[in-house]
Amino acid sequence: MRGPLVVVGDTLLDRDVEGVVNRLCPDSPVPVLDETAAVDRPGGAGLAAVFAAASGAEVALVTALADDAGAARLSSLLTAAGVQVYGLPLAGATPEKVRLRARGRVLLRHDRGGVAGEPGPPTEAVLRLLAGASAVLVSDYGRGVARQPALRAALAATRAPVVWDPHPRGPVAVPGVRLVTPNEPEARELAKVPPGGSRLAVAARAGQGLRERWRAGAVVVTLGGDGALLCSAGATPLMVSAPVSAEGDTCGAGDRFASAAAVALAGGAL
């Protein structure tokens, strides 16, 4: 029996506060936002897990959770979205990102809580989950989950295809992952590629360099509206275009891309 798709990584609580601005503050030249609505949603690896579950896949999330109201809210939101939650103990507070918005534009982002740190070790249930997964997505947001030694050992040992969505502040991928999915700036920074040449040439050097350094099966460098560049061993990089939407918030595009790749691999795609 095939196991679930397992997402591993750092989860945050995202809160969008919508409002209207009709005046400036009398004691400081800043806009006053009159709140009209507020929406909470899982961010980071939690958002990737929600995207995967929305595709119809059975999804389990291994993440670090503090003992506070923010973590309780996250667990409730994730469970409602059909995601099984496996928590690792986290000292301190749940990280939160609060975006203050008016007329569809972000006026200010307020981050609070959650100093990054290594969480506690995984339970035996988590280790069994990873051993029997149909695929694994490591959604690294540089906050410590992907650095946990016992978790990394389990990721290196699993027979499931692994997709690694990296972060410049995070660790290197474990050897042998099937696919690494950095965006263009992340690929350049992680591969230490100097500037020079066309955009595609730089992306190709970064992708191939990262693939060789991390001993990954392939690296796909996402290029926003221009699509993605797939770099694999012994082949010319493949440029894949993407349809462009004239409207919409691009927040979470990388999470959706990585989760879609993991869902495909879980279903048997090469």
C-alpha positions as CSV (number, residue, x, y, z in Angstrom):
1,M,0.0,0.0,0.0
2,R,1.4,3.4,-1.0
3,G,1.8,5.9,1.7
4,P,0.9,9.6,1.7
5,L,2.8,12.5,0.1
6,V,4.8,13.9,3.0
7,V,5.7,17.5,3.3
8,V,8.6,18.4,5.6
9,G,9.5,22.0,6.6
10,D,8.9,25.2,8.4
11,T,5.3,26.4,8.8
12,L,4.2,29.9,9.6
13,L,0.9,31.6,10.3
14,D,0.0,34.1,7.6
15,R,-2.6,36.7,8.4
16,D,-4.0,39.1,5.7
17,V,-5.6,42.2,7.2
18,E,-7.7,44.0,4.6
19,G,-8.9,47.6,5.1
20,V,-9.4,51.0,3.6
21,V,-7.2,54.1,3.9
22,N,-9.0,57.5,4.0
23,R,-6.8,59.6,6.2
24,L,-3.3,60.1,7.7
25,C,-2.4,59.7,11.3
26,P,-2.5,63.1,13.1
27,D,0.7,62.6,15.0
28,S,2.7,61.0,12.2
29,P,2.6,61.2,8.4
30,V,1.5,57.6,7.9
31,P,-1.7,56.2,6.5
32,V,-4.4,54.9,8.9
33,L,-5.8,51.5,7.9
34,D,-9.4,50.9,9.0
35,E,-9.7,47.1,9.1
36,T,-12.6,45.5,7.3
37,A,-11.6,41.8,7.3
38,A,-8.8,39.5,8.4
39,V,-8.0,36.0,7.1
40,D,-5.6,33.5,8.6
41,R,-3.9,30.8,6.5
42,P,-1.0,28.4,6.7
43,G,2.2,29.7,5.3
44,G,5.6,28.2,4.3
45,A,5.5,24.4,4.3
46,G,1.9,24.5,5.5
47,L,0.9,26.3,2.3
48,A,2.7,23.7,0.2
49,A,0.8,21.0,2.0
50,V,-2.5,22.7,1.5
51,F,-1.8,23.0,-2.2
52,A,-1.0,19.3,-2.5
53,A,-4.1,18.3,-0.5
54,A,-6.2,20.5,-2.8
55,S,-5.1,18.4,-5.8
56,G,-6.7,15.3,-4.2
57,A,-3.5,13.7,-2.8
58,E,-3.3,12.2,0.7
59,V,-0.9,14.6,2.5
60,A,0.9,14.5,5.8
61,L,2.9,17.5,7.1
62,V,5.9,17.2,9.4
63,T,6.7,20.6,10.9
64,A,7.8,22.3,14.1
65,L,5.0,23.6,16.3
66,A,5.2,25.7,19.4
67,D,2.9,25.4,22.4
68,D,0.8,28.5,21.8
69,A,-2.4,29.9,20.2
70,G,-0.7,30.4,16.9
71,A,0.2,26.7,16.6
72,A,-3.3,25.7,17.6
73,R,-4.7,27.9,14.9
74,L,-2.4,26.5,12.3
75,S,-3.3,22.9,13.3
76,S,-7.0,23.7,13.0
77,L,-6.5,25.3,9.5
78,L,-4.4,22.5,8.2
79,T,-6.7,19.8,9.5
80,A,-9.7,21.5,7.9
81,A,-7.8,21.5,4.6
82,G,-7.3,17.7,4.8
83,V,-3.7,17.7,5.9
84,Q,-2.5,15.3,8.6
85,V,-0.2,17.1,11.0
86,Y,2.8,15.6,12.7
87,G,4.4,18.1,15.0
88,L,8.0,18.4,16.2
89,P,8.5,20.3,19.5
90,L,9.5,24.0,19.0
91,A,10.7,26.3,21.7
92,G,9.4,29.8,21.7
93,A,6.5,31.2,19.7
94,T,4.9,30.4,16.4
95,P,6.3,32.6,13.6
96,E,3.6,34.9,12.2
97,K,3.5,37.2,9.1
98,V,0.9,39.9,9.1
99,R,0.3,41.7,5.9
100,L,-1.7,45.0,6.1
101,R,-3.5,45.5,2.7
102,A,-5.6,48.1,1.1
103,R,-7.1,48.0,-2.4
104,G,-5.2,44.8,-3.1
105,R,-1.8,46.3,-2.3
106,V,0.4,45.4,0.7
107,L,1.1,48.5,2.8
108,L,3.2,46.9,5.5
109,R,4.3,43.4,6.6
110,H,4.7,42.8,10.3
111,D,6.6,39.7,11.4
112,R,6.5,38.5,15.0
113,G,7.5,35.5,17.1
114,G,9.5,32.5,16.2
115,V,13.2,33.0,16.4
116,A,14.6,30.4,14.1
117,G,16.0,27.3,15.8
118,E,16.4,23.6,15.5
119,P,13.2,21.7,16.6
120,G,13.1,18.6,18.7
121,P,13.7,15.1,17.2
122,P,11.0,13.3,15.2
123,T,9.0,10.5,16.8
124,E,9.0,6.9,15.6
125,A,5.6,7.6,13.9
126,V,7.3,10.4,11.8
127,L,10.2,8.1,10.9
128,R,7.8,5.4,9.8
129,L,5.8,8.0,7.8
130,L,8.9,9.0,5.8
131,A,10.0,5.4,5.2
132,G,6.6,4.6,3.6
133,A,5.9,7.8,1.8
134,S,4.9,7.9,-1.9
135,A,6.9,11.1,-2.3
136,V,8.5,13.7,0.0
137,L,8.5,17.5,-0.4
138,V,11.0,19.4,1.7
139,S,9.7,22.9,1.9
140,D,12.6,24.7,3.5
141,Y,12.0,28.2,4.8
142,G,15.4,28.4,6.6
143,R,14.0,28.1,10.1
144,G,15.5,24.8,11.2
145,V,13.3,21.9,10.4
146,A,15.5,20.8,7.4
147,R,18.6,20.9,9.7
148,Q,17.2,18.4,12.3
149,P,19.8,15.6,12.2
150,A,17.5,12.6,12.7
151,L,15.1,14.0,10.2
152,R,17.8,14.5,7.6
153,A,19.0,10.9,8.2
154,A,15.4,9.7,7.5
155,L,15.2,11.8,4.4
156,A,18.5,10.4,3.1
157,A,17.3,6.8,3.7
158,T,13.8,7.0,2.2
159,R,13.1,5.2,-1.1
160,A,10.5,7.7,-2.0
161,P,11.3,10.4,-4.6
162,V,12.3,13.6,-2.8
163,V,11.6,17.2,-4.1
164,W,13.7,19.8,-2.2
165,D,12.5,23.4,-2.3
166,P,15.5,25.2,-0.9
167,H,16.1,28.4,1.0
168,P,19.4,30.4,1.0
169,R,19.5,30.3,4.8
170,G,18.8,26.6,4.9
171,P,21.0,23.5,4.7
172,V,22.1,21.7,1.5
173,A,19.8,19.0,0.3
174,V,20.5,15.5,1.3
175,P,22.3,13.6,-1.4
176,G,20.3,11.8,-4.1
177,V,17.1,13.9,-4.1
178,R,15.1,13.6,-7.3
179,L,14.4,17.3,-7.9
180,V,15.5,20.7,-6.5
181,T,13.3,23.6,-7.2
182,P,15.0,27.0,-6.5
183,N,13.8,30.2,-8.0
184,E,16.2,32.3,-10.1
185,P,17.8,34.4,-7.2
186,E,18.0,31.4,-4.9
187,A,19.8,29.3,-7.6
188,R,22.3,32.0,-8.2
189,E,23.0,32.5,-4.5
190,L,23.1,28.8,-3.6
191,A,25.4,27.9,-6.6
192,K,27.6,31.0,-6.1
193,V,27.4,31.8,-9.8
194,P,28.9,35.2,-10.8
195,P,26.9,37.5,-13.0
196,G,27.6,37.7,-16.7
197,G,25.9,36.4,-19.8
198,S,22.3,36.1,-20.7
199,R,19.6,35.4,-18.1
200,L,19.1,31.8,-19.4
201,A,22.9,31.2,-19.5
202,V,23.3,32.3,-15.9
203,A,20.3,30.2,-14.8
204,A,21.7,27.2,-16.6
205,R,25.1,27.5,-15.0
206,A,23.4,27.9,-11.6
207,G,21.1,24.9,-12.1
208,Q,23.9,22.6,-13.4
209,G,26.3,23.7,-10.7
210,L,23.8,23.2,-7.9
211,R,22.8,19.8,-9.3
212,E,26.4,18.6,-9.3
213,R,27.2,20.1,-5.9
214,W,24.2,18.6,-4.2
215,R,24.2,15.3,-6.2
216,A,20.6,15.8,-7.2
217,G,18.8,14.0,-10.1
218,A,17.7,17.4,-11.6
219,V,17.4,21.0,-10.8
220,V,14.6,23.2,-12.2
221,V,15.1,26.9,-11.9
222,T,11.8,28.8,-11.9
223,L,11.9,32.1,-13.8
224,G,8.5,33.7,-12.9
225,G,6.4,34.5,-15.9
226,D,9.1,33.2,-18.3
227,G,8.6,29.6,-17.1
228,A,11.2,27.3,-15.8
229,L,14.6,25.8,-16.9
230,L,15.1,22.1,-16.2
231,C,18.8,21.0,-15.8
232,S,19.5,17.3,-15.7
233,A,22.6,15.1,-16.1
234,G,24.0,14.7,-19.7
235,A,21.3,16.8,-21.3
236,T,20.9,20.3,-22.7
237,P,18.8,22.3,-20.2
238,L,15.1,22.3,-21.2
239,M,13.2,25.6,-21.2
240,V,9.5,25.2,-20.4
241,S,7.3,28.2,-20.9
242,A,4.3,29.0,-18.8
243,P,0.9,30.7,-19.4
244,V,0.9,34.2,-17.9
245,S,-2.0,35.6,-15.8
246,A,-2.6,39.3,-16.0
247,E,-4.0,39.4,-12.4
248,G,-3.4,37.7,-9.1
249,D,-1.1,37.6,-6.1
250,T,2.2,35.7,-6.9
251,C,2.7,34.9,-3.2
252,G,3.0,31.1,-2.9
253,A,3.8,30.4,-6.6
254,G,7.0,28.5,-5.7
255,D,5.1,26.4,-3.1
256,R,2.5,25.5,-5.7
257,F,5.2,24.6,-8.3
258,A,7.1,22.4,-5.8
259,S,3.9,20.7,-4.5
260,A,2.7,20.0,-8.1
261,A,6.0,18.3,-8.9
262,A,5.8,16.2,-5.7
263,V,2.3,15.2,-6.5
264,A,3.3,14.1,-10.0
265,L,6.2,12.1,-8.7
266,A,4.0,10.5,-6.0
267,G,1.7,9.4,-8.9
268,G,4.6,7.6,-10.7
269,A,5.9,10.4,-13.0
270,L,9.5,10.2,-13.9
